[in-house]
Amino acid sequence: MRHSVRLAVAAALAACLTGGLVAVSAGQAVAAGSKLADDFNGDGYRDLAIGMPSKTVSGKQNAGAILVTFGSAHGLTGKHVYITQNSANVPGTPGYQDYFGSSLASGDLNRDGYADLLVGSEGDGSGNGSVTVLWGGASPFGSALALPSGPSYPSRLFGSDIAVGDFTGDSRPDIAVSGQTSLRLYSGTFTRTKAPAGEDVYGPDSTSSGRLAAGDFTGDGKDELAVVQQKTTLVYGQEPGTTDTDSFTARARLAGGDRVEAGDLNGDGRDDLAIALSNPRLNPNGLADPSNGSGYVTVRYGDPRIKGGLAPSGRVYHQNTAGIPGANEKEDEFGAAMSIADINGDHRADLAIGIPYESLGRAFRGGDVLVLRGSAGGLTTTGAARYSQDTTGIPGSAEFNDVFGSQVRLADFNRDGKADLAVSAPGENEDSGAVWQLRGSSSGLSTSGVSVYGPKEYGVSSGSGIGETLLG
């Protein structure tokens, strides 16, 4: 199993779609789409893309594949699409260590009202990498387009991460794509047959690549881009009063990490930023480690008075923080996955934190998920809750190397105004993988009616690593 942990989510009983690209419409799509950034078929419900980048396809190990499951009034459903580079109209062909699905992002790129899916394939072309746009519609994914990738060289790993946001303030979506040592920005008009050429963005000290998160930290209507590396997090944005891509530069430097997520945790209308360092022993960022090697998350709040929109200091959370259940243990990988959205409908986003290497009894690396609530004062440990396969109501049981919590996704899949949690365990049943769905409620996540889906439900073979990555 490839532990580049990002994950996937869920559904219910599925038809077996193992051949070419099949377009499935879940529910009746509205003519102009719903304009949600992750509603691929336009029926008004958010959908979920699940990556299996280590899956063998056509005999090619680690060629990669993805599943897309569709939301409904009951949440995620079993209706799904299975896509590889063998699927009709998808550019390229499956190759050894292509890792198709190594990153996933979405947005309405061509402004037709339907969300489009971006799929990174960081190993494509002997490590140069690629990003494919799968176009949404009433019957989605019938056509696709490869983004122009610019310079090509081995080990570039273009498509390691992808973020969509309005970085130029023109009310059009822009795309940022990172590689091993590069960051590329696509701004302009997208059509089903043509994308902007893109241009490289350069940062100080060659620190322009890394994990990405888009958010409006200043509240000015333009998104900033956080790029996190081990020792440094750079916040990119435009100089005030400018709109061209040349003015999109590094505006602030913060401490580094290995995961990053943006969202409005205190309900003030500005996005906040959570930066995780999930393994401080293996990847030290040069600062004192408060977690004893377990991993920790630093939250910084949006502030228009500060260049880049984020304070240089922040609040730190780990398993020895007062109010958080559990205790710091070396290499728990606290923060290996994160997602931000409003679970209880109070108009303040909450933070889900994956802890996939947490051992539960004899279940070494069984894994679990911590949820911290947002409040007017920011993230709080009051009411903090943890969820694992040993939690009453959640199907299954914690077992060796399940790595439950490798990926998490908070999104309102049933359109009731409360975000649901999709959480994956790609190591479940000897790397077959599975995804669980916990529904949001006014009192937080509910453990009633939890659904879980694996190879049988999705019609894929054992050992597929379902949920190794997840739309984020």
C-alpha angles and dihedrals in degrees: 000000000000108000099203082124119211116127159202148235145225162266149173136266112338142200113241107255108174102141131067128336109303120194111219125185114203108205125339112316120220114239097246097034126242098273092229111144092235104033102107098176098040098236093129097257127106116245134205132229117205122198128215100177094163095055119123112238124184089349092305111127115226091006089136140216140201138217124208117200124190131233124230141166085287095048125249114007138205092250105108147155123228113208134184134156085269090064119109114276094004110129119242133014131265112274138180110282095356089136094205103195096031088133133017134193137157145201140137097274099171094037096235093132095259125102117241125212124230116202122193121210101186096181097045116129096021093310101320090110135209143217122218125199113213107197120229126222144137084296099026133211098027090131137028142188134203115228114238101256102197120212115023125213137143117275092016089127092199107190097038086135137000133199130185122204144129098264096161099046096237093122089248124113117253126195129222118195125186131202136178093291105359145074120200127192125205115196127163138047121347123196130173090262103034139039130186112275092240129216135232118255115213125209134189118280092009090286098134097114130074143083114338139217128172122209142145099244096166097045093232096125095258124101123235121210122228114204113190127197131168097273103017141039114198122198112209124198143138126278110256112274095019130110106176123102092237089072092055099108142143108289101174142014122216136171116291136244140151106258132040136185134177132208143124105274098168100039097239095129094255125100121244128207131233116195119189129199099192099179111028092171095056097034109026116187095205095259131104111278112230093185103063090238095311097109133253143210127225118202122201122186127226115258125173091204093066125075107252090017099259132096116242090231127053147171116281125215129189138145094279092053110118111265097021113113116235134028138264113270125173115271098001085142093228105190098022086135132019139179133179128207140120109277101174101036097246092128093249119103123238129214125235115197123195118218100182098167095053110128116223111198105305092345100105108204091000089146137206144197130243121206121200120188127232121231140173087272093048131255114359134192091213107115093010111171136189128208131196139150086273091060113108110259097022111109119241132020133263110268139175112296097353087133092201107191096038087131131015133187127187114198137137099251096168098043096237094129094257127097119241124211123240112189130177138206106194091181094058113129097002097319096316090120133203142203129226128202121209115183125229122237139172089270095046132264116356122220091199116104095007111175128207129193132191140158095310094054094044097041096237130129126265114269093037094129095228110203100020086135131019136195104268 
